[in-house]
């Protein structure tokens, strides 16, 4: 019906795709959503790596201190 109405208004007008505004907005935001999801994923990965690194550094430091205290008590 909409195609027929537009053809009656201007027969030279060609339409390649006919979509609702909601679909057009969602289609235009797909790339931004993908970039936001990838950024979130890399942020979480960086947080996990930093946490593992801090845990390892703390565990190493505590292990050295314990051996220092054990040797001091002997």
mmCIF file of the N, C-alpha and C atoms, coordinates in Angstrom:
data_MODEL
# 
_entry.id   MODEL 
# 
loop_
_atom_site.group_PDB 
_atom_site.id 
_atom_site.type_symbol 
_atom_site.label_atom_id 
_atom_site.label_alt_id 
_atom_site.label_comp_id 
_atom_site.label_asym_id 
_atom_site.label_entity_id 
_atom_site.label_seq_id 
_atom_site.pdbx_PDB_ins_code 
_atom_site.Cartn_x 
_atom_site.Cartn_y 
_atom_site.Cartn_z 
_atom_site.occupancy 
_atom_site.B_iso_or_equiv 
_atom_site.pdbx_formal_charge 
_atom_site.auth_seq_id 
_atom_site.auth_comp_id 
_atom_site.auth_asym_id 
_atom_site.auth_atom_id 
_atom_site.pdbx_PDB_model_num 
ATOM 1   N N  . UNK A 1 1  ? 0.817  -1.177  0.000   1.00 0.00 ? 1  UNK A N  1 
ATOM 2   C CA . UNK A 1 1  ? 0.000  0.000   0.000   1.00 0.00 ? 1  UNK A CA 1 
ATOM 3   C C  . UNK A 1 1  ? 0.875  1.261   0.000   1.00 0.00 ? 1  UNK A C  1 
ATOM 4   N N  . UNK A 1 2  ? 1.907  1.272   0.824   1.00 0.00 ? 2  UNK A N  1 
ATOM 5   C CA . UNK A 1 2  ? 2.784  2.441   0.880   1.00 0.00 ? 2  UNK A CA 1 
ATOM 6   C C  . UNK A 1 2  ? 3.551  2.593   -0.425  1.00 0.00 ? 2  UNK A C  1 
ATOM 7   N N  . UNK A 1 3  ? 3.976  1.488   -1.012  1.00 0.00 ? 3  UNK A N  1 
ATOM 8   C CA . UNK A 1 3  ? 4.689  1.564   -2.293  1.00 0.00 ? 3  UNK A CA 1 
ATOM 9   C C  . UNK A 1 3  ? 3.784  2.133   -3.383  1.00 0.00 ? 3  UNK A C  1 
ATOM 10  N N  . UNK A 1 4  ? 2.537  1.705   -3.370  1.00 0.00 ? 4  UNK A N  1 
ATOM 11  C CA . UNK A 1 4  ? 1.585  2.179   -4.368  1.00 0.00 ? 4  UNK A CA 1 
ATOM 12  C C  . UNK A 1 4  ? 1.328  3.674   -4.195  1.00 0.00 ? 4  UNK A C  1 
ATOM 13  N N  . UNK A 1 5  ? 1.216  4.098   -2.941  1.00 0.00 ? 5  UNK A N  1 
ATOM 14  C CA . UNK A 1 5  ? 0.973  5.512   -2.662  1.00 0.00 ? 5  UNK A CA 1 
ATOM 15  C C  . UNK A 1 5  ? 2.154  6.362   -3.117  1.00 0.00 ? 5  UNK A C  1 
ATOM 16  N N  . UNK A 1 6  ? 3.364  5.902   -2.801  1.00 0.00 ? 6  UNK A N  1 
ATOM 17  C CA . UNK A 1 6  ? 4.555  6.639   -3.246  1.00 0.00 ? 6  UNK A CA 1 
ATOM 18  C C  . UNK A 1 6  ? 4.690  6.629   -4.762  1.00 0.00 ? 6  UNK A C  1 
ATOM 19  N N  . UNK A 1 7  ? 4.317  5.535   -5.408  1.00 0.00 ? 7  UNK A N  1 
ATOM 20  C CA . UNK A 1 7  ? 4.365  5.466   -6.874  1.00 0.00 ? 7  UNK A CA 1 
ATOM 21  C C  . UNK A 1 7  ? 3.357  6.416   -7.486  1.00 0.00 ? 7  UNK A C  1 
ATOM 22  N N  . UNK A 1 8  ? 2.203  6.607   -6.843  1.00 0.00 ? 8  UNK A N  1 
ATOM 23  C CA . UNK A 1 8  ? 1.212  7.567   -7.338  1.00 0.00 ? 8  UNK A CA 1 
ATOM 24  C C  . UNK A 1 8  ? 1.694  8.994   -7.190  1.00 0.00 ? 8  UNK A C  1 
ATOM 25  N N  . UNK A 1 9  ? 2.439  9.261   -6.114  1.00 0.00 ? 9  UNK A N  1 
ATOM 26  C CA . UNK A 1 9  ? 2.956  10.621  -5.896  1.00 0.00 ? 9  UNK A CA 1 
ATOM 27  C C  . UNK A 1 9  ? 4.051  10.938  -6.898  1.00 0.00 ? 9  UNK A C  1 
ATOM 28  N N  . UNK A 1 10 ? 5.025  10.044  -7.045  1.00 0.00 ? 10 UNK A N  1 
ATOM 29  C CA . UNK A 1 10 ? 6.144  10.259  -7.964  1.00 0.00 ? 10 UNK A CA 1 
ATOM 30  C C  . UNK A 1 10 ? 6.524  8.920   -8.574  1.00 0.00 ? 10 UNK A C  1 
ATOM 31  N N  . UNK A 1 11 ? 6.154  8.687   -9.841  1.00 0.00 ? 11 UNK A N  1 
ATOM 32  C CA . UNK A 1 11 ? 6.457  7.392   -10.453 1.00 0.00 ? 11 UNK A CA 1 
ATOM 33  C C  . UNK A 1 11 ? 7.947  7.157   -10.700 1.00 0.00 ? 11 UNK A C  1 
ATOM 34  N N  . UNK A 1 12 ? 8.744  8.226   -10.729 1.00 0.00 ? 12 UNK A N  1 
ATOM 35  C CA . UNK A 1 12 ? 10.188 8.084   -10.961 1.00 0.00 ? 12 UNK A CA 1 
ATOM 36  C C  . UNK A 1 12 ? 10.944 7.700   -9.688  1.00 0.00 ? 12 UNK A C  1 
ATOM 37  N N  . UNK A 1 13 ? 10.260 7.727   -8.563  1.00 0.00 ? 13 UNK A N  1 
ATOM 38  C CA . UNK A 1 13 ? 10.894 7.413   -7.284  1.00 0.00 ? 13 UNK A CA 1 
ATOM 39  C C  . UNK A 1 13 ? 11.052 5.907   -7.158  1.00 0.00 ? 13 UNK A C  1 
ATOM 40  N N  . UNK A 1 14 ? 12.275 5.472   -6.912  1.00 0.00 ? 14 UNK A N  1 
ATOM 41  C CA . UNK A 1 14 ? 12.508 4.037   -6.724  1.00 0.00 ? 14 UNK A CA 1 
ATOM 42  C C  . UNK A 1 14 ? 12.816 3.770   -5.260  1.00 0.00 ? 14 UNK A C  1 
ATOM 43  N N  . UNK A 1 15 ? 12.316 2.668   -4.781  1.00 0.00 ? 15 UNK A N  1 
ATOM 44  C CA . UNK A 1 15 ? 12.564 2.272   -3.398  1.00 0.00 ? 15 UNK A CA 1 
ATOM 45  C C  . UNK A 1 15 ? 13.292 0.944   -3.401  1.00 0.00 ? 15 UNK A C  1 
ATOM 46  N N  . UNK A 1 16 ? 14.447 0.917   -2.754  1.00 0.00 ? 16 UNK A N  1 
ATOM 47  C CA . UNK A 1 16 ? 15.179 -0.342  -2.679  1.00 0.00 ? 16 UNK A CA 1 
ATOM 48  C C  . UNK A 1 16 ? 14.743 -1.151  -1.460  1.00 0.00 ? 16 UNK A C  1 
ATOM 49  N N  . UNK A 1 17 ? 14.556 -0.468  -0.326  1.00 0.00 ? 17 UNK A N  1 
ATOM 50  C CA . UNK A 1 17 ? 14.124 -1.147  0.899   1.00 0.00 ? 17 UNK A CA 1 
ATOM 51  C C  . UNK A 1 17 ? 13.090 -0.282  1.601   1.00 0.00 ? 17 UNK A C  1 
ATOM 52  N N  . UNK A 1 18 ? 12.104 -0.931  2.159   1.00 0.00 ? 18 UNK A N  1 
ATOM 53  C CA . UNK A 1 18 ? 11.057 -0.230  2.888   1.00 0.00 ? 18 UNK A CA 1 
ATOM 54  C C  . UNK A 1 18 ? 11.034 -0.793  4.302   1.00 0.00 ? 18 UNK A C  1 
ATOM 55  N N  . UNK A 1 19 ? 11.473 0.036   5.283   1.00 0.00 ? 19 UNK A N  1 
ATOM 56  C CA . UNK A 1 19 ? 11.606 -0.439  6.660   1.00 0.00 ? 19 UNK A CA 1 
ATOM 57  C C  . UNK A 1 19 ? 10.983 0.573   7.620   1.00 0.00 ? 19 UNK A C  1 
ATOM 58  N N  . UNK A 1 20 ? 10.650 0.089   8.808   1.00 0.00 ? 20 UNK A N  1 
ATOM 59  C CA . UNK A 1 20 ? 10.141 0.991   9.834   1.00 0.00 ? 20 UNK A CA 1 
ATOM 60  C C  . UNK A 1 20 ? 11.301 1.803   10.415  1.00 0.00 ? 20 UNK A C  1 
ATOM 61  N N  . UNK A 1 21 ? 10.951 2.895   11.080  1.00 0.00 ? 21 UNK A N  1 
ATOM 62  C CA . UNK A 1 21 ? 11.976 3.750   11.682  1.00 0.00 ? 21 UNK A CA 1 
ATOM 63  C C  . UNK A 1 21 ? 12.717 3.005   12.782  1.00 0.00 ? 21 UNK A C  1 
ATOM 64  N N  . UNK A 1 22 ? 12.002 2.218   13.572  1.00 0.00 ? 22 UNK A N  1 
ATOM 65  C CA . UNK A 1 22 ? 12.660 1.443   14.631  1.00 0.00 ? 22 UNK A CA 1 
ATOM 66  C C  . UNK A 1 22 ? 13.710 0.502   14.058  1.00 0.00 ? 22 UNK A C  1 
ATOM 67  N N  . UNK A 1 23 ? 13.387 -0.156  12.946  1.00 0.00 ? 23 UNK A N  1 
ATOM 68  C CA . UNK A 1 23 ? 14.340 -1.080  12.329  1.00 0.00 ? 23 UNK A CA 1 
ATOM 69  C C  . UNK A 1 23 ? 15.534 -0.320  11.762  1.00 0.00 ? 23 UNK A C  1 
ATOM 70  N N  . UNK A 1 24 ? 15.310 0.837   11.164  1.00 0.00 ? 24 UNK A N  1 
ATOM 71  C CA . UNK A 1 24 ? 16.411 1.626   10.610  1.00 0.00 ? 24 UNK A CA 1 
ATOM 72  C C  . UNK A 1 24 ? 17.347 2.110   11.712  1.00 0.00 ? 24 UNK A C  1 
ATOM 73  N N  . UNK A 1 25 ? 16.792 2.566   12.825  1.00 0.00 ? 25 UNK A N  1 
ATOM 74  C CA . UNK A 1 25 ? 17.621 3.031   13.941  1.00 0.00 ? 25 UNK A CA 1 
ATOM 75  C C  . UNK A 1 25 ? 18.424 1.867   14.518  1.00 0.00 ? 25 UNK A C  1 
ATOM 76  N N  . UNK A 1 26 ? 17.766 0.724   14.705  1.00 0.00 ? 26 UNK A N  1 
ATOM 77  C CA . UNK A 1 26 ? 18.465 -0.453  15.234  1.00 0.00 ? 26 UNK A CA 1 
ATOM 78  C C  . UNK A 1 26 ? 19.559 -0.911  14.276  1.00 0.00 ? 26 UNK A C  1 
ATOM 79  N N  . UNK A 1 27 ? 19.293 -0.840  12.980  1.00 0.00 ? 27 UNK A N  1 
ATOM 80  C CA . UNK A 1 27 ? 20.282 -1.250  11.981  1.00 0.00 ? 27 UNK A CA 1 
ATOM 81  C C  . UNK A 1 27 ? 21.485 -0.319  11.991  1.00 0.00 ? 27 UNK A C  1 
ATOM 82  N N  . UNK A 1 28 ? 21.253 0.967   12.197  1.00 0.00 ? 28 UNK A N  1 
ATOM 83  C CA . UNK A 1 28 ? 22.358 1.927   12.226  1.00 0.00 ? 28 UNK A CA 1 
ATOM 84  C C  . UNK A 1 28 ? 23.191 1.808   13.496  1.00 0.00 ? 28 UNK A C  1 
ATOM 85  N N  . UNK A 1 29 ? 22.610 1.288   14.561  1.00 0.00 ? 29 UNK A N  1 
ATOM 86  C CA . UNK A 1 29 ? 23.338 1.190   15.830  1.00 0.00 ? 29 UNK A CA 1 
ATOM 87  C C  . UNK A 1 29 ? 24.033 -0.150  16.021  1.00 0.00 ? 29 UNK A C  1 
ATOM 88  N N  . UNK A 1 30 ? 23.924 -1.058  15.080  1.00 0.00 ? 30 UNK A N  1 
ATOM 89  C CA . UNK A 1 30 ? 24.539 -2.379  15.232  1.00 0.00 ? 30 UNK A CA 1 
ATOM 90  C C  . UNK A 1 30 ? 26.050 -2.300  15.383  1.00 0.00 ? 30 UNK A C  1 
ATOM 91  N N  . UNK A 1 31 ? 26.705 -1.473  14.585  1.00 0.00 ? 31 UNK A N  1 
ATOM 92  C CA . UNK A 1 31 ? 28.166 -1.377  14.658  1.00 0.00 ? 31 UNK A CA 1 
ATOM 93  C C  . UNK A 1 31 ? 28.594 -0.773  15.995  1.00 0.00 ? 31 UNK A C  1 
ATOM 94  N N  . UNK A 1 32 ? 27.863 0.240   16.452  1.00 0.00 ? 32 UNK A N  1 
ATOM 95  C CA . UNK A 1 32 ? 28.205 0.835   17.742  1.00 0.00 ? 32 UNK A CA 1 
ATOM 96  C C  . UNK A 1 32 ? 28.011 -0.162  18.876  1.00 0.00 ? 32 UNK A C  1 
ATOM 97  N N  . UNK A 1 33 ? 26.973 -0.985  18.800  1.00 0.00 ? 33 UNK A N  1 
ATOM 98  C CA . UNK A 1 33 ? 26.758 -2.007  19.816  1.00 0.00 ? 33 UNK A CA 1 
ATOM 99  C C  . UNK A 1 33 ? 27.882 -3.026  19.813  1.00 0.00 ? 33 UNK A C  1 
ATOM 100 N N  . UNK A 1 34 ? 28.329 -3.422  18.627  1.00 0.00 ? 34 UNK A N  1 
ATOM 101 C CA . UNK A 1 34 ? 29.425 -4.376  18.522  1.00 0.00 ? 34 UNK A CA 1 
ATOM 102 C C  . UNK A 1 34 ? 30.700 -3.807  19.136  1.00 0.00 ? 34 UNK A C  1 
ATOM 103 N N  . UNK A 1 35 ? 31.008 -2.554  18.840  1.00 0.00 ? 35 UNK A N  1 
ATOM 104 C CA . UNK A 1 35 ? 32.201 -1.915  19.399  1.00 0.00 ? 35 UNK A CA 1 
ATOM 105 C C  . UNK A 1 35 ? 32.087 -1.808  20.918  1.00 0.00 ? 35 UNK A C  1 
ATOM 106 N N  . UNK A 1 36 ? 30.894 -1.482  21.412  1.00 0.00 ? 36 UNK A N  1 
ATOM 107 C CA . UNK A 1 36 ? 30.701 -1.385  22.860  1.00 0.00 ? 36 UNK A CA 1 
ATOM 108 C C  . UNK A 1 36 ? 30.875 -2.744  23.526  1.00 0.00 ? 36 UNK A C  1 
ATOM 109 N N  . UNK A 1 37 ? 30.367 -3.794  22.909  1.00 0.00 ? 37 UNK A N  1 
ATOM 110 C CA . UNK A 1 37 ? 30.519 -5.133  23.483  1.00 0.00 ? 37 UNK A CA 1 
ATOM 111 C C  . UNK A 1 37 ? 31.970 -5.585  23.475  1.00 0.00 ? 37 UNK A C  1 
ATOM 112 N N  . UNK A 1 38 ? 32.689 -5.312  22.383  1.00 0.00 ? 38 UNK A N  1 
ATOM 113 C CA . UNK A 1 38 ? 34.104 -5.684  22.329  1.00 0.00 ? 38 UNK A CA 1 
ATOM 114 C C  . UNK A 1 38 ? 34.918 -4.901  23.345  1.00 0.00 ? 38 UNK A C  1 
ATOM 115 N N  . UNK A 1 39 ? 34.609 -3.620  23.504  1.00 0.00 ? 39 UNK A N  1 
ATOM 116 C CA . UNK A 1 39 ? 35.314 -2.812  24.500  1.00 0.00 ? 39 UNK A CA 1 
ATOM 117 C C  . UNK A 1 39 ? 35.058 -3.344  25.899  1.00 0.00 ? 39 UNK A C  1 
ATOM 118 N N  . UNK A 1 40 ? 33.817 -3.720  26.175  1.00 0.00 ? 40 UNK A N  1 
ATOM 119 C CA . UNK A 1 40 ? 33.491 -4.296  27.477  1.00 0.00 ? 40 UNK A CA 1 
ATOM 120 C C  . UNK A 1 40 ? 34.244 -5.603  27.694  1.00 0.00 ? 40 UNK A C  1 
ATOM 121 N N  . UNK A 1 41 ? 34.279 -6.435  26.658  1.00 0.00 ? 41 UNK A N  1 
ATOM 122 C CA . UNK A 1 41 ? 34.986 -7.711  26.769  1.00 0.00 ? 41 UNK A CA 1 
ATOM 123 C C  . UNK A 1 41 ? 36.467 -7.507  27.050  1.00 0.00 ? 41 UNK A C  1 
ATOM 124 N N  . UNK A 1 42 ? 37.107 -6.591  26.325  1.00 0.00 ? 42 UNK A N  1 
ATOM 125 C CA . UNK A 1 42 ? 38.526 -6.333  26.554  1.00 0.00 ? 42 UNK A CA 1 
ATOM 126 C C  . UNK A 1 42 ? 38.761 -5.693  27.915  1.00 0.00 ? 42 UNK A C  1 
ATOM 127 N N  . UNK A 1 43 ? 37.842 -4.871  28.385  1.00 0.00 ? 43 UNK A N  1 
ATOM 128 C CA . UNK A 1 43 ? 37.961 -4.285  29.722  1.00 0.00 ? 43 UNK A CA 1 
ATOM 129 C C  . UNK A 1 43 ? 37.896 -5.347  30.804  1.00 0.00 ? 43 UNK A C  1 
ATOM 130 N N  . UNK A 1 44 ? 36.957 -6.284  30.655  1.00 0.00 ? 44 UNK A N  1 
ATOM 131 C CA . UNK A 1 44 ? 36.850 -7.376  31.624  1.00 0.00 ? 44 UNK A CA 1 
ATOM 132 C C  . UNK A 1 44 ? 38.097 -8.248  31.583  1.00 0.00 ? 44 UNK A C  1 
ATOM 133 N N  . UNK A 1 45 ? 38.603 -8.520  30.382  1.00 0.00 ? 45 UNK A N  1 
ATOM 134 C CA . UNK A 1 45 ? 39.824 -9.313  30.256  1.00 0.00 ? 45 UNK A CA 1 
ATOM 135 C C  . UNK A 1 45 ? 41.007 -8.613  30.925  1.00 0.00 ? 45 UNK A C  1 
ATOM 136 N N  . UNK A 1 46 ? 41.120 -7.299  30.734  1.00 0.00 ? 46 UNK A N  1 
ATOM 137 C CA . UNK A 1 46 ? 42.208 -6.553  31.373  1.00 0.00 ? 46 UNK A CA 1 
ATOM 138 C C  . UNK A 1 46 ? 42.059 -6.574  32.893  1.00 0.00 ? 46 UNK A C  1 
ATOM 139 N N  . UNK A 1 47 ? 40.828 -6.481  33.383  1.00 0.00 ? 47 UNK A N  1 
ATOM 140 C CA . UNK A 1 47 ? 40.593 -6.533  34.825  1.00 0.00 ? 47 UNK A CA 1 
ATOM 141 C C  . UNK A 1 47 ? 40.979 -7.893  35.396  1.00 0.00 ? 47 UNK A C  1 
ATOM 142 N N  . UNK A 1 48 ? 40.635 -8.962  34.692  1.00 0.00 ? 48 UNK A N  1 
ATOM 143 C CA . UNK A 1 48 ? 40.986 -10.312 35.154  1.00 0.00 ? 48 UNK A CA 1 
ATOM 144 C C  . UNK A 1 48 ? 42.502 -10.491 35.166  1.00 0.00 ? 48 UNK A C  1 
ATOM 145 N N  . UNK A 1 49 ? 43.165 -10.057 34.107  1.00 0.00 ? 49 UNK A N  1 
ATOM 146 C CA . UNK A 1 49 ? 44.628 -10.190 34.049  1.00 0.00 ? 49 UNK A CA 1 
ATOM 147 C C  . UNK A 1 49 ? 45.306 -9.373  35.146  1.00 0.00 ? 49 UNK A C  1 
ATOM 148 N N  . UNK A 1 50 ? 44.817 -8.170  35.382  1.00 0.00 ? 50 UNK A N  1 
ATOM 149 C CA . UNK A 1 50 ? 45.397 -7.347  36.449  1.00 0.00 ? 50 UNK A CA 1 
ATOM 150 C C  . UNK A 1 50 ? 45.169 -7.993  37.812  1.00 0.00 ? 50 UNK A C  1 
ATOM 151 N N  . UNK A 1 51 ? 43.987 -8.561  38.016  1.00 0.00 ? 51 UNK A N  1 
ATOM 152 C CA . UNK A 1 51 ? 43.698 -9.223  39.304  1.00 0.00 ? 51 UNK A CA 1 
ATOM 153 C C  . UNK A 1 51 ? 44.599 -10.432 39.515  1.00 0.00 ? 51 UNK A C  1 
ATOM 154 N N  . UNK A 1 52 ? 44.787 -11.230 38.482  1.00 0.00 ? 52 UNK A N  1 
ATOM 155 C CA . UNK A 1 52 ? 45.664 -12.399 38.592  1.00 0.00 ? 52 UNK A CA 1 
ATOM 156 C C  . UNK A 1 52 ? 47.101 -11.958 38.859  1.00 0.00 ? 52 UNK A C  1 
ATOM 157 N N  . UNK A 1 53 ? 47.532 -10.909 38.204  1.00 0.00 ? 53 UNK A N  1 
ATOM 158 C CA . UNK A 1 53 ? 48.887 -10.396 38.423  1.00 0.00 ? 53 UNK A CA 1 
ATOM 159 C C  . UNK A 1 53 ? 49.086 -9.882  39.839  1.00 0.00 ? 53 UNK A C  1 
ATOM 160 N N  . UNK A 1 54 ? 48.102 -9.136  40.343  1.00 0.00 ? 54 UNK A N  1 
ATOM 161 C CA . UNK A 1 54 ? 48.209 -8.643  41.719  1.00 0.00 ? 54 UNK A CA 1 
ATOM 162 C C  . UNK A 1 54 ? 48.175 -9.780  42.726  1.00 0.00 ? 54 UNK A C  1 
ATOM 163 N N  . UNK A 1 55 ? 47.345 -10.777 42.468  1.00 0.00 ? 55 UNK A N  1 
ATOM 164 C CA . UNK A 1 55 ? 47.303 -11.936 43.361  1.00 0.00 ? 55 UNK A CA 1 
ATOM 165 C C  . UNK A 1 55 ? 48.657 -12.653 43.366  1.00 0.00 ? 55 UNK A C  1 
ATOM 166 N N  . UNK A 1 56 ? 49.228 -12.851 42.185  1.00 0.00 ? 56 UNK A N  1 
ATOM 167 C CA . UNK A 1 56 ? 50.524 -13.522 42.102  1.00 0.00 ? 56 UNK A CA 1 
ATOM 168 C C  . UNK A 1 56 ? 51.618 -12.747 42.808  1.00 0.00 ? 56 UNK A C  1 
ATOM 169 N N  . UNK A 1 57 ? 51.617 -11.436 42.625  1.00 0.00 ? 57 UNK A N  1 
ATOM 170 C CA . UNK A 1 57 ? 52.622 -10.599 43.277  1.00 0.00 ? 57 UNK A CA 1 
ATOM 171 C C  . UNK A 1 57 ? 52.461 -10.632 44.793  1.00 0.00 ? 57 UNK A C  1 
ATOM 172 N N  . UNK A 1 58 ? 51.226 -10.562 45.261  1.00 0.00 ? 58 UNK A N  1 
ATOM 173 C CA . UNK A 1 58 ? 50.978 -10.615 46.710  1.00 0.00 ? 58 UNK A CA 1 
ATOM 174 C C  . UNK A 1 58 ? 51.355 -11.971 47.279  1.00 0.00 ? 58 UNK A C  1 
ATOM 175 N N  . UNK A 1 59 ? 50.982 -13.044 46.589  1.00 0.00 ? 59 UNK A N  1 
ATOM 176 C CA . UNK A 1 59 ? 51.312 -14.388 47.072  1.00 0.00 ? 59 UNK A CA 1 
ATOM 177 C C  . UNK A 1 59 ? 52.825 -14.581 47.116  1.00 0.00 ? 59 UNK A C  1 
ATOM 178 N N  . UNK A 1 60 ? 53.536 -14.090 46.123  1.00 0.00 ? 60 UNK A N  1 
ATOM 179 C CA . UNK A 1 60 ? 54.993 -14.195 46.106  1.00 0.00 ? 60 UNK A CA 1 
ATOM 180 C C  . UNK A 1 60 ? 55.605 -13.414 47.265  1.00 0.00 ? 60 UNK A C  1 
ATOM 181 N N  . UNK A 1 61 ? 55.102 -12.213 47.488  1.00 0.00 ? 61 UNK A N  1 
ATOM 182 C CA . UNK A 1 61 ? 55.627 -11.380 48.575  1.00 0.00 ? 61 UNK A CA 1 
ATOM 183 C C  . UNK A 1 61 ? 55.371 -12.018 49.941  1.00 0.00 ? 61 UNK A C  1 
ATOM 184 N N  . UNK A 1 62 ? 54.176 -12.570 50.134  1.00 0.00 ? 62 UNK A N  1 
ATOM 185 C CA . UNK A 1 62 ? 53.849 -13.227 51.402  1.00 0.00 ? 62 UNK A CA 1 
ATOM 186 C C  . UNK A 1 62 ? 54.716 -14.468 51.594  1.00 0.00 ? 62 UNK A C  1 
ATOM 187 N N  . UNK A 1 63 ? 54.919 -15.233 50.546  1.00 0.00 ? 63 UNK A N  1 
ATOM 188 C CA . UNK A 1 63 ? 55.739 -16.444 50.654  1.00 0.00 ? 63 UNK A CA 1 
ATOM 189 C C  . UNK A 1 63 ? 57.176 -16.082 51.043  1.00 0.00 ? 63 UNK A C  1 
ATOM 190 N N  . UNK A 1 64 ? 57.710 -15.013 50.489  1.00 0.00 ? 64 UNK A N  1 
ATOM 191 C CA . UNK A 1 64 ? 59.072 -14.591 50.865  1.00 0.00 ? 64 UNK A CA 1 
ATOM 192 C C  . UNK A 1 64 ? 59.119 -14.131 52.305  1.00 0.00 ? 64 UNK A C  1 
ATOM 193 N N  . UNK A 1 65 ? 58.095 -13.401 52.745  1.00 0.00 ? 65 UNK A N  1 
ATOM 194 C CA . UNK A 1 65 ? 58.079 -12.917 54.134  1.00 0.00 ? 65 UNK A CA 1 
ATOM 195 C C  . UNK A 1 65 ? 57.962 -14.081 55.122  1.00 0.00 ? 65 UNK A C  1 
ATOM 196 N N  . UNK A 1 66 ? 57.177 -15.072 54.769  1.00 0.00 ? 66 UNK A N  1 
ATOM 197 C CA . UNK A 1 66 ? 57.025 -16.225 55.663  1.00 0.00 ? 66 UNK A CA 1 
ATOM 198 C C  . UNK A 1 66 ? 58.362 -16.946 55.815  1.00 0.00 ? 66 UNK A C  1 
ATOM 199 N N  . UNK A 1 67 ? 59.071 -17.127 54.704  1.00 0.00 ? 67 UNK A N  1 
ATOM 200 C CA . UNK A 1 67 ? 60.372 -17.794 54.810  1.00 0.00 ? 67 UNK A CA 1 
ATOM 201 C C  . UNK A 1 67 ? 61.359 -16.938 55.596  1.00 0.00 ? 67 UNK A C  1 
ATOM 202 N N  . UNK A 1 68 ? 61.264 -15.617 55.496  1.00 0.00 ? 68 UNK A N  1 
ATOM 203 C CA . UNK A 1 68 ? 62.114 -14.737 56.300  1.00 0.00 ? 68 UNK A CA 1 
ATOM 204 C C  . UNK A 1 68 ? 61.796 -14.880 57.782  1.00 0.00 ? 68 UNK A C  1 
ATOM 205 N N  . UNK A 1 69 ? 60.508 -14.940 58.097  1.00 0.00 ? 69 UNK A N  1 
ATOM 206 C CA . UNK A 1 69 ? 60.122 -15.070 59.508  1.00 0.00 ? 69 UNK A CA 1 
ATOM 207 C C  . UNK A 1 69 ? 60.519 -16.436 60.064  1.00 0.00 ? 69 UNK A C  1 
ATOM 208 N N  . UNK A 1 70 ? 60.387 -17.478 59.270  1.00 0.00 ? 70 UNK A N  1 
ATOM 209 C CA . UNK A 1 70 ? 60.770 -18.826 59.730  1.00 0.00 ? 70 UNK A CA 1 
ATOM 210 C C  . UNK A 1 70 ? 62.262 -18.896 59.991  1.00 0.00 ? 70 UNK A C  1 
ATOM 211 N N  . UNK A 1 71 ? 63.062 -18.280 59.130  1.00 0.00 ? 71 UNK A N  1 
ATOM 212 C CA . UNK A 1 71 ? 64.517 -18.318 59.333  1.00 0.00 ? 71 UNK A CA 1 
ATOM 213 C C  . UNK A 1 71 ? 64.917 -17.444 60.531  1.00 0.00 ? 71 UNK A C  1 
ATOM 214 N N  . UNK A 1 72 ? 64.164 -16.407 60.813  1.00 0.00 ? 72 UNK A N  1 
ATOM 215 C CA . UNK A 1 72 ? 64.467 -15.552 61.962  1.00 0.00 ? 72 UNK A CA 1 
ATOM 216 C C  . UNK A 1 72 ? 64.134 -16.229 63.271  1.00 0.00 ? 72 UNK A C  1 
ATOM 217 N N  . UNK A 1 73 ? 63.122 -17.106 63.276  1.00 0.00 ? 73 UNK A N  1 
ATOM 218 C CA . UNK A 1 73 ? 62.721 -17.803 64.498  1.00 0.00 ? 73 UNK A CA 1 
ATOM 219 C C  . UNK A 1 73 ? 63.620 -18.974 64.827  1.00 0.00 ? 73 UNK A C  1 
ATOM 220 N N  . UNK A 1 74 ? 64.411 -19.422 63.918  1.00 0.00 ? 74 UNK A N  1 
ATOM 221 C CA . UNK A 1 74 ? 65.263 -20.590 64.153  1.00 0.00 ? 74 UNK A CA 1 
ATOM 222 C C  . UNK A 1 74 ? 66.538 -20.217 64.831  1.00 0.00 ? 74 UNK A C  1 
# 
